[in-house]
Amino acid sequence: MRVIRVSEKFSAKDSYINLYPIGDTHLGAVDVDEASLKSDLAKIAADPYARIIFMGDSGDCITHRDPRFAAGMWSQRYIEAMHHEGGVISETVDHVVELFDPVKDKIWAWLSGNHERTVRKHTDREIGNEICALLGIQSKYLGYGGFVRVEWKRESSGTPAPQAITVIDAAHGWQAGRRSGAKLNQMELELSYTDADVILRGHSHDRVAQVLQSLQIERAGVREWLRVVAHTGTYKQGWTNCDYGETHDTWEETKGFRKRGAATSGPPVIKIIPTLTRPTSVPGAATISPDVNYEVMI
């Protein structure tokens, strides 16, 4: 697995990052809420504290040769693209780059999902890599999963060493299940697999996030250790309005998954707040305050 290192500066007051783990955009599918995606990207572009980890499945990428193909599943843009060179796959790459280019400087990492892997299997194209190259962020590409190490450096500090660190374990994921509780239970189990502070998973299309409290033993005492687990949502609604155009049952409808509307589109937002309250030494076994705090907004 790759590790991407990111450096962020913070000051004594009002320093934080709003992390948007955007993924499962499934561009091209007729049931994608692209308006909500554009709204979120505009919000990110306007927020100097916003950062992105892209969680994979950028497009549906299902061509007419794919056994999952069904009439009526593509948006009009992709219906027209099937007659052009590169077809649906190239249109997906162009579409993703068009949407994310204004916020490319805010991207910490970019992942691929199972839909990108299917494209690679059938066409030998690694579109996650293609997208990152076109955005000029090749060094941010993690593949299906990996780690992001965020080093927090105080603006007033003269030392190059970070004052705090956040480790993020991000993978497109594999968890399914129709109920959100099962996914959260699995995420809590995954806390034991690594010592990451934040664990992000996509694929499930659910939006679930929670800050969990735990303790970590250190030489100076016992440290309060806050950790975050999150399933990062989707912009795919799982249903279509068939009052117009061709009738199409989405994959979610055929499998009995819960439908969602615009109100539940998109990821949870994780607020990461580096602090300056941690003492350098603590006598006895006193509890040390966390050096990074987290809040989640769903």
N, C-alpha and C positions, 0 to 999 in steps of 0.2 A: 504494500500500500504506500502511496505517496504521502508526503507531508508538505503542506504549503505553509510558509512562514509569512505572517503579516505583522507589520509594525504600526501601532496607533499611538498617538500622543494624547495625554489627558492633563488637565489642570486641577487646581484645588477645588474649584467650584463649577458646577453645572457641566460635567463631562460625562458623556454616555454615548452609546451607539444603539441605534434601532436596527436590529438584524432582521431582514426579510428573507426567510428560506423559501424562495419561490420555486415551484416545480410543478410537474404534471400539467403543463399548459396545453398539451395535446392539440397544438395548432393544426388546423385543417378539418378537424371534426366539426360537424354541423352543430353540435350541442355545446361548443366552447363559448364561455362568457368573455369574449375578447374585450368588451367594453370595460369590464371590471379589471382585467389585466392592464389595459392602457391607463386606467385611473390610478392603479397602484404604482405603475412605473412613473407617472407624472408626479405623484406624491413623493416618490423616492428621489426623483430628479431635483425637486424643490427643497429637500431636506438635507442639510450638510452633514447630519449625523446618521444618515441611512447607509446601510451596506447590504449586499446581496450574496447569498450562496444559492446557486441554481441547482435544483435537486434532480434533474433528469426528466425524461419523457417530454422533450420540447415540442414534438409533433406526434400526431397519430401515425403518419408515415405508412399508411396502409394503401397499397396500390391494388389495381384490379386483378393482379396475379396472386394476391395474398388470399388464403382461404378465409380470412376474417372479413374480406371485403363484402359490402352489401350496398345496393343501390340506395342513394339518398344520404349516405354517411358523410359526404364532403360538403364543405361550404362552396359557394359559387367561385371564389378565387381559385380553389383547388380543382374544381371541375374543369375550368379553363386551362389550368396548368398541366393537366394530364396529356394535352396535345403538344406541349412544348418540350424542347430538349431537356432532359433531366427529370421531367415530369414532377410528380408530387414531392419527391425527395428534395430536389433542388429548390422547389418553391418553399418547402419548409425551412431550409437553410436561409434563404433570402428573407423570409418573413421574420424569423427569429432575430436575425442581424438588424433588420429594420426597426424592430421594437426595442431591442436592448442597446443599440448603439448610443443613445443619449445618456445611458447610465453605466457604460462600460467601465468607467473609472471607479465605480463604487462596488465592483464585483470582487469578492474575496476568493471565490472558487466556483468552478463550473463542473457539474457531474452529467454523466449520461445515464439513461435508464434502460429498461427492457425493450422499449420501442427502438432506441438507437442501436441496441445490440442486434435486433432482428434485421435492421437495415444492413448492418455490417455482415451478418450471416448470408444474406441473399445478394448483396451488391458489392461487397468489399469496400464500401464507403464508411469511414468513421466520421459521422457528421458532427459529433460533439467536438472533435478536433478541428473540423472545417469551420465550425461556428466560432470557436476561440481564435483561430487564425485570422478570420475576417474581422473580428472585433479587436484584434491585436492584444489578446490576453492568453497567449499560448501557455505561459507559465502558470496559469490559474487552473489548468485542466486536470481534474482528479480521476477521470474515468468513472467507473461505477461507484467508487467510494474511496475514502481516505480520511486524512486528518488535516485540520486547519489549526495552526498554533498562532494565536494572537498575542503578541508581546506588547504590553502596555508600558509606555515610557512617559514619565512625568516631564512636562515641558521645562520645568525649572531644574531638573536634575542634570548634573554634569557628567554622570556615568553612562556609558553605553549599555549597561546591563538593564534589562526590563525590571520594573518595580512590581509587576503582576503579570500573570499569564492565564489565558483562557484556552483550553484545548477543546476543539470541536470534532466529534466523530460524526462524519456525514456519509451516508450511503443511500443510494436510491431505494433500497429496501426490498422486502419480500413478504412482509406481513399482510395478510388479507383478513377475512372475517367480517361479518356484516355489522358487528356492534363495536362501538368505540372502546368499551371497557376491556375487551380482549386485547386490543392493540396497546392500550396503556399498560396492561399487565406485562405484555411481552417487552415493552420498553423498559420497565423497571428491572426485569431480568437482565437486560443488556447492560445495565449499570455495572454489573459484576464482570463484564467482559474486558473493559478497559477502564482507565482512570480519567476518562474525558469528563470535562465539566458540563458539556452540552452534547446531547446525542440527538441527531436529526435523521429521520427516515421519511422517504416519500412512498410512492407506489400505492399505498392504501387508499388514497384520495380523501382520507379523513383529516379533519383539523382538530388535533388534540395536543394540548401542551400543559405542562405542569412544572412548577419549581418544587424540588424535593430537598428536604433538609437532612444532612448527615454530619458525622464528625470524623475528623482525620487526626491521627496522633502524630505530633511533631516533637522535635527535641525540646522546644521551648514550652510545650504544653499541648492542649487539645484545641484544634482549630475547627470552627464551624465551617462546614463545607456545603455550599449550596450547589445543586446540580439541576440541570434542565433536561427534560425529555420531551420530544415533540414529533408528531406526525404532521407533515407540512402542507396538507391540503391539496386542492386542485382548482382549476378553472373549468373543468368539464362537469356539466350539470347532470349528466346521466339520463336525460330525457329530451325529447324533441316535440315541438308543436307541429302536428301533422295536418293542420288546417290548410297548409299550402305545400306545394312541391311534392316530392316523392315520399311515400311512407317509409319510415326507417325506425326500427327498434334498436336502441343503443345496447351495447354490451351489458351495461349496468341493469337495464330493464329486463333483459333476458335472464340475468343471474339473480334478480331479486334484491339488489343493493338499494340502499336508501337514496332517494333523489334529493337534489339540493338546488337552491335558487341562487340568485345574485348575492343575497345576504350572507351566504356561507362560502362564497368563492374566495380563493386566495389563501395565503398562509397565516399562521399566527405570527405576531411580531414579538421578538425577544429583545427586551431592553437590557443592555449590558452596561453596568455602572462600576467602573474601577474606583476604588476608594483610597483614602490616605489615612485611614484610622488604625491600621495595623501597627502595633508597637514593635520595636526591634527586639526587645527581650521581655519575657514575662516570668516572674518568679513562680515556683511551684508548678501546679497543674492547672493554672487558670485558663479559661477559654479565650482564645484569640479571635477577634472579629474577622470575618471574611475579607479578603483583599479585593474581591470582585462580587458585586451583588447582581441579581437577575430578577427581572419581572417579565411576565408574559401577558400579552394582550391578544385575546381571541375574538 
